[in-house]
Amino acid sequence: MRAGNAIGTEDSEVMEDFGCKSVRRSMWDYVAGSLDEVDRHGVGYHVQDCRDCELHRKEVRSLRSGLKNLPPVHVPAMLNTRLRVIASRERSRRLVRRDFQTWLKDQRSRARLFVDNLLKPFAVPAAGGILASFLCFGVIVDTLHVVPDWQKELPAGISTEVAFDDISPFSCGRKDVLVELSVDSNGKVTDWKLREAANASPEELQEIGNLVLYSTFTPAVRSGWPISSKRWVFMSHINVRG
Amino acid sequence: MTGAYLNLNSNLTPEQEAALEDHRLIEGLRAAEESAYEELIQRFQTPVYNLAWRLLNDPADASDVVQEVFLKIFRNVGNFRGDSTLRTWVYRIAVNESHNRRRWLFRHRRGETGIEESFEDSETRERPLMDEGETPFDFTMNREAQILLEEALEAINPVFRPALVLREMEELSYEEIAAVLEVSIGTVKSRILRGREALRRYLANRLECAPAMQLVPRIVK
């Protein structure tokens, strides 16, 4: 198919290059207006005279406008949110890598967060356990009867000497006896010594021994603590009439 | 100082201004400025989502691809040398990610059937009202034309589709498309040409199969 019957000689020479095939190849660019001056004129002249190419031009124009007017697809709101999350994460990642101090700070906060997350699951059970134990103790505390032994407590400033608690049931034949007793911190007689031992007979010594050994004593106290000590004890013989 | 800066800017061509704007945005991203991240998302989330949606025909896959694209942008912005425009770089990542996704889908999800397709379709697309004056007839016709075009886009060879979408819908130049697809300009032109022809042929076949009502004038006796 030839075109250019209605145009001048020079133009018709130019138009010889614009056959239907080449015109249709350039039709999209012609419709888009992106052809250069010479091609645009050539295609324009051809289309004026060629009915098929004119129909093709209309078809291309309609198709092109249809493609251009296709409605844009809306970005889903969820995608928009995800993009912002990605942006925020990548931004903080970039900021952290900027210098060593920031990196160190970030690592510290990450470690703290890790520890928090690790301990939080234990925090509630632990608090619950402590409260439960307080509750149980509060319930049973009235049933506990602990009597503290206040009697044995002595003020730290008091100092006492050895004292008799109870005297032996065994009696002694001698009238008066002066004995030096060694009493340990438990109140037990560990040794004794008679002042006039030379005048005593073995039987008397045995009686005095029984008397001393079977008597009980309270030990001497220094600064609140019982200690071993010695003490002279005079035991006189008393006759009770009646 | 600000006035001098503005005067300097006023002498720039639109391309230079765009390049300056890209440079400022890239520097902002490198400096981890919050506003730069916000601006990048605002500028590119819709085009990238649309591109991925056109290449994959699935909103869920497109969402995944968009997330991957932005993650790559944020992580690799330090390596961006500025050899191409920011838009070209972003689109290249989007096209590559869409290709990867399609390959993955081909291997793993060939036999799957989605149950939420109709719901997603009605929820995510813009309402097809072109203007307030549109009649219900026009609305229906437009809607049918859109559906037909989208089917045609979906039907054409995936090799030609990115070039066609970038050219006709995103209005990139041949050079930019060549940079995005990493092929020669000749290959880009060939793909676009063949894509257009495939699109036109598909529509012609569809319309022939279902002829529209025609009014034929006759002389009334």
Interface residues (C-beta under 8 A of the other chain):
Chain A: R25 W28 E59 V60 L63 R64 G66 L67 K68 N69 L70 P71 P72 V73 H74 V75 P76 M78 L79 N80 R82 L83 R84 I86 A87 S88 E90 R91 R94 L95 R98
Chain B: A32 E34 Y37 E38 L40 I41 Q45 T46 Y49 N50 W53 P59 A62 S63 V66 Q67 F70 L71 F74 R75 T124 R125 E126 R127 P128 M130 A145 Q146 L149 E150 L153 E168 M169 I192 L193 R196 L199 R200 L203
